[in-house]
């Protein structure tokens, strides 16, 4: 039976967003690189932000041996390994990967005067395969991407690919029909004002047969003066991720429900 996620878009005086909480990712959390456990200093705290494992940039530099440059004034972190480079900014949900803009599940944070970055994103962009043992709280990193690893899912939920069967917009309602329940990652961006809805571990199903990766499809928004455009695409292939972008027209704040 198909399940639906509904977003209701209205102009409003207040922007309602889910608050972001950070918590220690338990003292038992261990990180292994190519089978060897990383010896993390006692002062280093691995944190969990909305089911995303975050590590201090000190670990990225000292333990993962990547080149890290921290600009305190701009709050920017530049990480490089050979020809691969990524740029992240504290509080921003967008990163630059070789001059391409990529949306993050969670932005880098400043926690207890320490900058932490999403471990999965940094590791995979630097060419490492990532696995997660939720039972024992163990992160496994491998520089040999041909080695199998368990899908990395910090929440402990099995990372199976879901299917979207239909995306419709009518009567100010965006309805997405799926074969399994999915918790979307919702981000608001500016210039122009827009809402980005990412569906992790999700493919386009039958409706995506004629839509290649990166290609976009648009919905009719001609009857909605506050919405300029609604477009969707298969944003990533491995792992699969569907993205819907809702571009707003002269709307400074929005109230949405899901």
N, C-alpha and C positions, 0 to 999 in steps of 0.2 A: 504494500500500500504506500502510495506516495505521501510524503510529508512536505508541508509548505512552510517557508519562512516569509513573513510579510513585513515590509517596511512602510510606514505611513509618514509621508513628508508634508510638513506644514510650515508656514512662516510662523515664527514665534519670537518672543522677547528674550528667551532664555535658551541656552544650549545645554542639553542634557547629555552627559557623557558618563560612561562607566569609569569610576575612579580606578587608578592604578595602584596596586598594593605590591610591596616588596617584602619578602620574608627570607630568613636564612634557609638555605637549601639543605639543611640538616648537616651536622658535623660528620656524618658517615659518608657524605658525598665524596667519591674518589674519581680521579681522572687518570686514564691510562693512554699513553701514546705508544703505538706499535708494541703493545704488550708490557710496557714498563710503566709503573705507577709514577706519576709526577709528585715530587715531594713539595707540597705547598706549605709555605711558612704559616705559622700559627696566626699571624696577623691578617692573612688573606682570607676573605669571607666570600664564598660562593653564594649567590642569592637566586631566588626564584621570583620572577616577576610575571604574573599571569601565565604560569606554566611555561615560562621560558627561562632556561638556565643562563645566568649572567655571570661573567667572570671579570675580575679587575684587569685593566690593561697591563698591570705588572706581570700577571700570569702569561699574557699574550707575548710579552717581550722576553721574560726570563725563562719561562718553561716551554713555550711553543717556539721560541727562537725567531719570532718575526720582528722585523724592524718597526718600531712604534715611535711616532712623533706626536706629542701632546701640546697643543696650543692653548694655554690657559685663557688667553684673551678672547679667542673666538670659540672656545669650548669644543675644538675640533680634534678628532683622533685620526691620524693617517697611519695605516698599516700596510706594510709592503713586504713581499717575499719574491725576489727576483723581478720578473716583469709583471707580476700580479700586484695590484694595489687597490685598496678600498679606503674611502673617506667617510667618517661618521661624525655626527655632531650631537652633543648632549641635548636631549629633549626633542630631537627631530626624528620623525618616523621615515625619513628618506636617507638613503646612502648613495654615494657615488662609487660605482664599480667600473673602472676603466672608462670614465666619463659618461657612463650610462646610469640613469637614476633608477634605483630599486627601492621598493617600499618594504619596510621592516615590520615584523609582527609586533615588536616592542622597541622603543627608542632607547639609546644609551642613557644611562642614569648617573647622577652624582649621589652616591650613598655613603654617608659618614666620611665625607671628603675624599672618597675614592671613586674613580670613574669605572663603571662596569659596562660591558658590551655583550650583546647576545652571542653566546658561544657557538651555537649551531651555524649561524650566518657567517661569522668570521672564519670558522674552521673550514666550512664547505667552500667558501669563496677562495680560500687559500689552498684548495686542492686536497683537503683531508676528507676522508669518509668518516661519518659520525654514527655511533650507536649509543643506545641508552638502555640500561638494565634498571627498570623502575623498582623492582623488588629490593635490590641491593644498593640502589642509588649510585650506580657506576656509569660514568661516561667513558666510552672507548673511542679513541681517535686512531685512524690508520692512514699512513702516507701512501699505502698501496691500495688504491681505490678499487682494485679488482677483488680484494678480499671481501667476503660477505659480512654484513653487520646487520643487527636488528634495526628496524626503522626507528629513528630518533623521535620519540614522543614523550616529552617530559611529564605529561599528565598521567602516563601509564596506560592510556587507552590504545588499543590496537590500531595501528595506522593503516587502515584499509582504504582503498580508493572509492569514494562515493560518486554517484552519477546525478547530474542535473538533467532533468527531462524537459523542463519548460521554464521560460522566463517571460513574464508578461507585465505590462504596465497599463493600467486603466483606472479611472476614478481616483487618481492620486494614490494608488496603491501599486507597489512593486511586489509581485508574487514570484517566488522562486520555488519550483517543485523538485524535490530530490527523492531518491530511493531510500536514504537513511538520514538520520538527524545529523546536522553539521552545525558547529558553532562558528559563525563567520567572524573575521577580524575586521572591525570597522574603524576607519581613519578619516579624519576631516582635514582637508588641505585648503590652502588659500592661493589666490592669484592664478587662475580664477577659483572662486569658492566651489568646492566639490566634496562629495563623500565617496570614499573608496571602500568597497566591500570585497574582501578576499575570502574565498572558500578553500581552506587547506585540504589536501589529499582528496581533491574533487575534480572530476572530468566533466565534459559536456555531454557525454552519452551519445544517443542517436542524433541529437540536434547539432552535434559538433562534427559530423562526418564531412561536411563541406566547408568547415572552418578550420584552417590550419593554425598551428601554434603562432601566436602573435597577431593573427588577423582579427579584426574587430567587426562586430555586428551592432547595429543601432536599433533602438525602439522608438516608436512614434510618440513624441512628447508635444505635438502641436496644440493640444488642448490644455496644456499646463504652462501658464505664463511664468511661473517661478522656476521652471526647469528648462535649461537650454538643451541638454543632451543626456541620454542614458545609453551607454555602450558597454558591451561585455566581450571578453575574449578568454581563450585558454592562455593565461599569462605565463605559465611554466609547464614543462612536460614531465620533468623528473626531479622531485615529485610533482604530480599534477596539481595545478592550482588555477581556479577560475577567478577572474576579477571582473567586478561590475563597477563602473564609474558613473556617478550621478553628478552632472555639472549644473550648478544653480545659477539663476539669473537675478542679479541684484538682491540676493537674500543673504543677509549678514549672519543670521542665526537660524538654526533649524531644530526642530524637535522630531526625533524619529523613534520608533518602537520596533521591536522584532519579536 
